[in-house]
Each structure stands twice: as structure tokens, then as C-alpha cells.
Amino acid sequence: MSGLESKVAFVTGAAHGQGRSHAVGLAKQGVDIIAVDVCGQIPLVPYALGTKEELDETVALVQEAGRQAIGIVADVRDGAAISAAAVAGEEHFGRIDIVVANAGVNLDGAPAQDIPDEAWQLMLDINLTGVWHTARSTVPALLRAGGGSIIMTSSVAALRPYSGIAHYNAAKAGVVALMQTMALELAPHGVRVNTLNPSAVETPMIMNEALMRNFVPESPQPTHEEFASRAQLINAMPIPWVQPIDITNAVIWLASDEARYVTGVALPIDAGARIK
């Protein structure tokens, strides 16, 4: 893709999963990386979040790809911490051109009326407010750079809600509304804003026992095969989930000059889940 060489990207949730994939994929296109992650466990999240060691590994992988990277520990729920990370990243590299607001979590599911207040709030705090904190904190740097691309991770669940995860659906739908508003506001300044709306992606957020039990509730310890069989029912194409690289390829395209007039778009990478 063109127009990416020597650009700088600010990527949240970069310690592992999609965030690491996006950081390394962009680096292979010539982009330097500001890699941000909470690097710690958060109560109610039923699977392992990224660690400082994993964030350091992401930085090393970017460097192996021939680009520079710095790792910053910050929680997207903390607006001041994310603002400080944006300032530090811009001071280190001299600019920010691309923002990938990727950090997010999944929690145990329940009917909407049974979701505990703290689970509802945590989901919105990370998956919606965290995206807003990331975008808000980096817009000044994008404007100083003369424009750029903000890419927010939403979900196909924002376009085709699923039962049992009202808190997740609502947060991800909010990301789409935020994206559309910011796309409209920032278009005159050359900043494009879009969302990615994947189906299930094979990362630790999906490949864990808690989520597997949501898909296969009749089994106390679902097998990988049982989970895959049930997950495949979501998609129109005959696969249970997509791979991080499938989302990364969309990130690279949205950040590149090939997508120079693409803004305000919710882009499904979902194996046809939205139309099924």
C-alpha cells in the first residue's frame, strides 16, 4: 500500500491479539509504532489480558520488521493516561499519522435485564469510552501532521446484534456512532475516521473457556471442536472465525493512500455474518 512509509501509528491493545497483528503489519509497510496496552488483568474479564512482557515482544517484533517502536503502559479508561501516551509518542517520533483504537474486552454474557451494573459499566468504559479517549487524545497530533486516519475497532455485533451480550452490542454500536460523528467533524481537516466490524477473530478474547461456554452452554468444558462448530453457525461462509491478519489487512488499507477518500464507513470483515 502507498503513502505509509515513515508514518507513525498509535495502536492500543498492542500487547497481543489483533493489536499486535496491526502493529507488526503496519511496521512491515514502513510505519513506526507507538504500542499501548494496559499490561495487567482487569476484574470481570474472564481471560488473560496483555502483559508488559508481551508488549515488549510486540516492540521487538516491530523492530525486527525494520521500524522503530516504543511501548507505553496505559489504560484506555484513564483519559489522562492516554493523553500522556499520545504526547509522549508524538514527542518521541515527531508526529502521529495513524490511530488504531483497538483495545477492547469481552465479558460473560447474560440476558440484558440480568447484566450486573459493574459489567455493563466496565464494557462501556473500555469498549466505547476507551475508544473516545484514544481518538480525542490523538486528534491534535493528527491535525499538526496535516491529516491522517483513525481506525476504530467495533464489531459485526454493532450491525447485527446478538442476544445475551447487550452490553457488548451497545458499546460497539456506540463506537460506530462516534466514528460517524468524528468523520463528519474531521473531514475538512483531512482526517478520515472509519470502523472495523469483524465477526469472531481467533484471539485470546474469543479463544477462552468463558466465551466457549457462552456458545456451548450445555457443556461444562466445551471442546475446541464443539466451539468451532457452534461459532461457524454465525457466519455465512463455512468458517468459525477470521484471523487477526484479515483485520490487519483492512487496517493497512484504511491507513493507506488507496483509501484516501474513504471515511465514515463501518467495514465488516465478517465472513458474511451480517447478512446471515
C-alpha positions as CSV (number, residue, x, y, z in Angstrom):
1,M,0.0,0.0,0.0
2,S,1.2,3.5,-0.8
3,G,1.7,6.5,1.5
4,L,2.7,4.6,4.6
5,E,6.5,4.8,4.6
6,S,7.8,6.7,7.6
7,K,4.4,7.3,9.0
8,V,3.7,6.8,12.8
9,A,0.8,4.8,14.2
10,F,-0.6,4.9,17.7
11,V,-2.0,1.4,18.5
12,T,-3.9,0.5,21.6
13,G,-4.3,-3.1,22.9
14,A,-0.9,-3.8,21.3
15,A,0.5,-6.4,23.6
16,H,-1.2,-9.4,21.8
17,G,-4.1,-10.4,19.6
18,Q,-5.3,-8.0,17.0
19,G,-3.4,-5.1,18.4
20,R,0.0,-6.8,18.0
21,S,-1.0,-8.0,14.5
22,H,-1.9,-4.4,13.5
23,A,1.3,-3.0,14.9
24,V,3.5,-5.6,13.1
25,G,1.5,-5.4,9.9
26,L,1.8,-1.6,9.7
27,A,5.5,-1.9,10.5
28,K,6.0,-4.2,7.5
29,Q,4.5,-1.3,5.5
30,G,7.1,1.1,6.8
31,V,5.3,2.6,9.8
32,D,6.8,3.3,13.2
33,I,4.7,2.3,16.1
34,I,3.5,3.7,19.5
35,A,2.3,0.5,21.1
36,V,0.0,1.0,24.1
37,D,-1.5,-1.6,26.4
38,V,-3.0,-1.8,29.9
39,C,-0.5,-4.7,30.7
40,G,-2.5,-6.1,33.6
41,Q,-5.6,-8.0,34.5
42,I,-8.9,-6.2,35.0
43,P,-11.6,-7.7,37.3
44,L,-14.5,-9.4,35.5
45,V,-12.5,-10.0,32.3
46,P,-12.6,-13.9,32.1
47,Y,-9.4,-14.4,30.2
48,A,-5.7,-13.2,30.2
49,L,-5.1,-9.7,29.1
50,G,-1.8,-8.4,27.7
51,T,1.3,-8.3,29.9
52,K,4.3,-6.0,29.9
53,E,6.4,-8.9,28.6
54,E,4.1,-9.3,25.7
55,L,4.1,-5.5,25.0
56,D,7.9,-5.7,24.9
57,E,7.7,-8.6,22.5
58,T,5.4,-6.5,20.2
59,V,8.0,-3.7,20.2
60,A,10.7,-6.3,19.4
61,L,8.7,-7.7,16.5
62,V,8.2,-4.2,15.1
63,Q,11.9,-3.6,15.3
64,E,12.6,-7.0,13.6
65,A,10.4,-5.7,10.8
66,G,12.8,-2.8,10.4
67,R,10.8,0.0,12.1
68,Q,11.1,1.9,15.4
69,A,8.7,1.3,18.2
70,I,8.1,2.4,21.8
71,G,5.8,0.6,24.3
72,I,3.7,2.6,26.8
73,V,1.6,1.1,29.6
74,A,-1.7,2.9,29.8
75,D,-5.3,2.1,30.5
76,V,-7.8,3.4,27.9
77,R,-10.3,4.0,30.7
78,D,-7.9,6.7,32.0
79,G,-8.2,9.7,29.7
80,A,-5.3,11.5,31.3
81,A,-3.0,8.4,30.9
82,I,-4.0,8.0,27.2
83,S,-3.4,11.7,26.6
84,A,0.0,11.4,28.2
85,A,0.8,8.4,26.0
86,A,-0.2,10.4,22.9
87,V,2.0,13.3,24.0
88,A,4.9,11.0,24.7
89,G,4.5,9.2,21.4
90,E,4.4,12.4,19.4
91,E,7.4,13.8,21.2
92,H,9.4,10.6,20.5
93,F,8.6,10.4,16.8
94,G,7.7,14.0,16.0
95,R,4.3,13.1,14.6
96,I,1.2,10.8,14.7
97,D,-0.4,9.9,11.4
98,I,-2.5,6.8,12.1
99,V,-4.5,5.9,15.1
100,V,-5.8,2.3,15.7
101,A,-8.2,2.4,18.6
102,N,-8.2,-1.4,19.1
103,A,-8.3,-2.0,22.8
104,G,-11.4,-3.9,23.9
105,V,-12.7,-6.7,26.1
106,N,-15.5,-9.3,26.2
107,L,-17.3,-10.3,29.3
108,D,-19.6,-13.1,30.4
109,G,-23.0,-12.9,28.7
110,A,-26.5,-12.7,30.2
111,P,-29.9,-11.5,29.1
112,A,-30.0,-7.7,29.1
113,Q,-32.0,-7.5,32.3
114,D,-29.6,-9.7,34.2
115,I,-26.3,-8.0,33.3
116,P,-24.8,-6.6,36.5
117,D,-24.3,-2.9,36.7
118,E,-20.5,-3.2,37.1
119,A,-20.2,-5.4,34.0
120,W,-22.3,-3.0,32.0
121,Q,-20.2,-0.1,33.1
122,L,-16.9,-1.8,32.5
123,M,-17.9,-2.8,29.0
124,L,-18.8,0.8,28.1
125,D,-15.7,2.2,29.9
126,I,-13.3,0.1,27.8
127,N,-15.0,-0.6,24.5
128,L,-16.6,2.8,24.0
129,T,-15.2,5.5,26.3
130,G,-11.7,4.0,25.8
131,V,-12.0,4.4,22.0
132,W,-13.2,8.0,22.6
133,H,-10.2,8.7,24.9
134,T,-7.9,7.3,22.3
135,A,-9.4,9.4,19.4
136,R,-9.7,12.5,21.5
137,S,-6.1,12.4,22.7
138,T,-4.6,11.9,19.3
139,V,-6.6,14.3,17.1
140,P,-4.4,17.3,17.9
141,A,-1.3,15.4,16.7
142,L,-3.1,14.3,13.5
143,L,-4.1,17.9,12.9
144,R,-0.5,19.0,13.4
145,A,0.6,16.3,10.9
146,G,-1.8,17.7,8.3
147,G,-4.3,14.9,8.4
148,G,-4.4,11.2,8.9
149,S,-6.5,8.1,9.6
150,I,-8.4,7.0,12.7
151,I,-9.4,3.3,12.7
152,M,-11.7,2.2,15.5
153,T,-12.4,-1.5,16.3
154,S,-16.1,-2.1,16.5
155,S,-17.8,-5.4,15.7
156,V,-20.3,-7.0,13.5
157,A,-22.4,-7.1,16.7
158,A,-22.9,-3.3,16.2
159,L,-24.6,-4.0,12.8
160,R,-26.3,-7.3,13.7
161,P,-26.8,-7.6,17.4
162,Y,-26.7,-10.9,19.2
163,S,-28.7,-12.0,22.2
164,G,-27.0,-12.4,25.5
165,I,-24.4,-9.6,25.0
166,A,-26.4,-6.4,25.2
167,H,-23.5,-4.6,26.9
168,Y,-21.1,-5.6,24.1
169,N,-23.6,-4.8,21.3
170,A,-24.4,-1.3,22.8
171,A,-20.7,-0.4,23.3
172,K,-19.8,-1.5,19.8
173,A,-22.8,0.3,18.2
174,G,-21.7,3.4,20.1
175,V,-18.3,3.2,18.5
176,V,-20.0,3.3,15.1
177,A,-21.9,6.4,16.1
178,L,-18.8,8.0,17.5
179,M,-16.9,7.2,14.3
180,Q,-19.6,8.7,12.1
181,T,-19.7,11.9,14.1
182,M,-15.9,12.3,14.2
183,A,-15.7,11.5,10.5
184,L,-18.0,14.4,9.7
185,E,-16.3,16.8,12.1
186,L,-12.7,16.0,11.0
187,A,-13.3,15.6,7.2
188,P,-12.5,19.3,6.5
189,H,-9.1,18.8,8.2
190,G,-8.1,15.8,6.2
191,V,-8.6,13.3,9.0
192,R,-10.5,10.1,7.9
193,V,-12.4,8.1,10.5
194,N,-13.7,4.5,10.0
195,T,-14.6,1.4,12.0
196,L,-13.7,-2.2,11.5
197,N,-16.6,-4.5,12.2
198,P,-15.3,-8.1,12.5
199,S,-17.0,-11.3,13.2
200,A,-15.2,-13.5,15.8
201,V,-11.5,-13.2,15.5
202,E,-9.1,-16.0,16.7
203,T,-7.5,-14.2,19.6
204,P,-7.4,-14.7,23.3
205,M,-10.6,-12.6,23.6
206,I,-12.5,-15.3,21.8
207,M,-10.5,-18.4,22.4
208,N,-11.1,-18.8,26.1
209,E,-13.2,-21.1,28.2
210,A,-15.7,-18.4,29.4
211,L,-16.7,-17.5,25.9
212,M,-16.7,-21.1,24.7
213,R,-19.3,-21.8,27.5
214,N,-21.5,-19.0,26.2
215,F,-21.5,-20.7,22.8
216,V,-21.9,-24.2,24.2
217,P,-23.8,-23.7,27.4
218,E,-24.8,-27.4,27.7
219,S,-21.2,-28.4,28.2
220,P,-19.3,-27.5,31.4
221,Q,-16.0,-27.8,29.5
222,P,-16.6,-27.3,25.7
223,T,-14.0,-28.7,23.4
224,H,-12.4,-26.6,20.6
225,E,-14.3,-28.7,18.1
226,E,-17.7,-28.0,19.8
227,F,-16.9,-24.3,19.9
228,A,-15.9,-24.2,16.3
229,S,-19.0,-26.0,15.2
230,R,-21.2,-23.6,17.1
231,A,-19.3,-20.5,16.1
232,Q,-19.5,-21.4,12.4
233,L,-23.3,-21.0,12.6
234,I,-22.8,-17.2,12.9
235,N,-21.1,-16.8,9.6
236,A,-22.4,-17.2,6.0
237,M,-19.0,-18.6,4.9
238,P,-18.0,-22.0,6.1
239,I,-15.5,-20.9,8.8
240,P,-15.9,-20.4,12.5
241,W,-13.8,-17.3,12.8
242,V,-11.5,-15.0,10.9
243,Q,-7.8,-14.4,11.6
244,P,-6.1,-11.3,13.0
245,I,-4.3,-10.8,9.7
246,D,-7.7,-10.4,8.0
247,I,-8.4,-7.4,10.1
248,T,-4.8,-6.1,9.8
249,N,-5.1,-6.1,6.1
250,A,-8.1,-3.8,6.4
251,V,-6.2,-1.6,8.9
252,I,-3.4,-1.2,6.4
253,W,-5.8,-0.4,3.5
254,L,-7.7,2.2,5.6
255,A,-4.5,3.8,6.7
256,S,-3.1,4.0,3.1
257,D,-3.5,6.4,0.2
258,E,-5.5,3.7,-1.6
259,A,-8.3,4.6,0.9
260,R,-7.7,8.4,0.8
261,Y,-11.4,9.2,0.2
262,V,-12.9,6.5,2.5
263,T,-14.3,8.0,5.7
264,G,-17.4,7.4,7.8
265,V,-17.5,3.7,6.9
266,A,-18.3,0.7,9.1
267,L,-16.4,-2.0,7.3
268,P,-17.5,-5.6,8.0
269,I,-14.8,-8.3,7.9
270,D,-17.2,-10.9,9.0
271,A,-17.4,-13.9,6.6
272,G,-20.9,-12.9,5.8
273,A,-22.2,-12.8,9.5
274,R,-24.0,-9.6,8.9
275,I,-26.1,-10.9,6.1
276,K,-26.9,-14.3,7.6
